[in-house]
Amino acid sequence: MRIIAGQFRSRRLVAPEGLATRPTSDRLRETLFNVLQRRIAGAEFADLYAGSGAVGLEALSRGARRVHFVENAKAPVAALKKNADSLGLKQGVDYRVEMRGVEAALRAMVAAGVEFDVVFLDPPYEPAVEYEKTLRLLGSLPVLAAGAVVVAEHARRQVMPVEAGSLVRYRLLEQGDAALSFYSEDSLAGE
């Protein structure tokens, strides 16, 4: 894994050992950021189910103001922090790590007044219920800035909701066995 573009282009990233974490491929990350390129500079970005943090670190490399990583497993958080340290990023300034479940983290961010311009979520493929639960939560909590976009990475064969709370899917991109579903509260806000 590596950073694809921006300030940290070509820098290598580490991933935790084992099969519990499924990093987003370089090719899929490139596709994601090609679509989001106009939204990243200065964005408040959330990387939910962050794993090693490759997606959020790519966002920082491309000019995001700050990334909030949410991951509740120790090994991925250790890899994420090692990756951020290797890039010279400062916790609390460039990024924050919430080491707890997504629902608890989002509720804490609401209480802190945080609003996101871009949210990326990539829960483990197997518990499909996590996708709908998280999308509904994002569509019901005041955590999205006006015009925000939410992107879910999922298995291509997985059926994703067209609507989840106030969120409406406006785009679906498929690449190999993976897919990206793009959501917004305003279906006209899509790319």
Residue pairs with C-beta under 8 A, 6 or more apart in sequence:
1 12
1 13
1 14
1 15
1 23
1 26
1 52
1 54
2 10
2 11
2 12
2 13
2 26
3 9
3 10
3 11
3 13
3 57
3 58
3 61
3 87
4 26
4 29
4 30
4 33
4 58
4 61
5 30
5 33
5 58
5 61
5 62
6 58
6 60
6 61
6 62
6 63
7 60
7 61
7 62
7 63
8 57
8 60
8 61
8 87
9 61
11 61
11 86
11 87
13 52
13 53
13 54
13 57
13 83
14 52
14 79
14 82
14 83
15 21
15 23
15 51
15 52
15 54
15 79
16 51
16 52
16 73
16 75
16 76
16 78
16 79
17 75
18 75
20 73
20 75
20 76
21 51
21 52
21 73
21 75
21 76
21 79
22 51
22 122
22 124
22 125
23 51
23 52
23 54
24 32
24 54
24 55
24 122
24 153
24 178
25 176
25 178
27 175
27 176
28 153
28 175
28 176
28 178
28 180
29 54
29 55
29 58
31 173
31 175
31 180
32 55
32 120
32 151
32 153
32 180
33 40
33 58
33 59
33 62
35 171
35 173
35 180
35 182
35 191
36 118
36 149
36 151
36 191
37 62
38 191
39 117
39 118
39 149
40 59
40 62
40 63
40 64
40 118
41 62
41 63
41 64
42 63
42 64
42 65
43 59
43 63
43 64
43 65
43 116
43 117
43 118
44 64
44 65
44 66
44 68
44 114
44 115
44 116
44 117
44 118
44 145
45 56
45 59
45 60
45 64
45 65
45 66
45 67
45 68
45 116
45 117
45 118
45 119
45 120
46 67
46 68
46 70
46 109
46 116
46 118
46 119
46 120
47 53
47 55
47 56
47 59
47 67
47 68
47 69
47 70
47 120
48 70
48 102
48 105
48 119
48 120
48 121
48 122
48 123
48 134
49 70
49 71
49 102
49 121
49 122
49 123
49 124
49 130
50 56
50 69
50 70
50 71
50 76
50 80
50 97
51 71
51 76
51 79
51 80
51 122
52 76
52 79
52 80
52 83
53 67
53 69
53 71
53 76
53 79
53 80
53 83
53 84
54 83
55 120
55 122
56 64
56 67
56 68
56 69
56 95
56 120
57 67
57 83
57 84
57 87
57 89
59 67
59 118
59 120
60 67
60 87
60 89
60 94
60 95
61 87
64 118
66 93
66 94
66 95
66 96
67 94
67 95
67 96
68 95
68 96
68 98
68 105
68 109
68 114
68 116
69 80
69 95
69 96
69 97
69 98
70 98
70 100
70 102
70 105
70 106
71 77
71 80
71 97
71 98
71 99
72 99
72 100
72 101
74 99
77 97
77 99
80 97
81 91
81 97
84 91
84 94
84 95
89 95
91 97
98 105
98 108
98 109
100 108
102 121
102 123
102 130
102 134
102 137
103 133
103 134
103 137
106 137
106 138
106 141
106 143
107 141
109 143
110 141
110 142
110 143
114 143
115 142
115 143
115 144
115 145
115 148
116 143
116 144
116 145
116 148
117 145
117 147
117 148
117 149
118 148
118 149
118 150
118 151
119 138
119 144
119 148
119 149
119 150
119 151
120 150
120 151
120 152
120 153
121 131
121 134
121 135
121 150
121 151
121 152
121 153
122 152
122 153
123 130
123 131
123 134
124 130
125 154
125 155
125 158
128 158
131 152
131 154
131 158
131 160
131 161
132 161
132 164
135 150
135 152
135 161
135 164
135 165
135 167
135 183
136 164
136 165
137 165
138 144
138 150
138 164
138 165
138 167
138 183
139 164
139 165
139 166
139 167
139 183
139 185
140 165
140 166
144 150
144 185
147 184
147 186
147 189
148 184
148 185
149 182
149 183
149 184
149 189
149 190
150 167
150 182
150 183
150 184
151 180
151 181
151 182
151 183
152 160
152 180
152 181
152 183
153 178
153 179
153 180
154 160
154 178
154 179
154 180
154 181
155 177
155 178
155 179
156 174
156 176
156 177
156 178
156 179
157 177
158 179
160 169
160 172
160 179
160 181
161 169
162 168
162 169
163 169
164 183
166 185
167 183
167 184
167 185
168 183
168 184
168 185
168 187
169 181
169 182
169 183
170 182
170 183
170 184
170 187
170 189
170 190
171 180
171 181
171 182
171 190
171 191
172 179
172 180
172 181
172 182
173 179
173 180
173 182
182 190
182 191
184 190
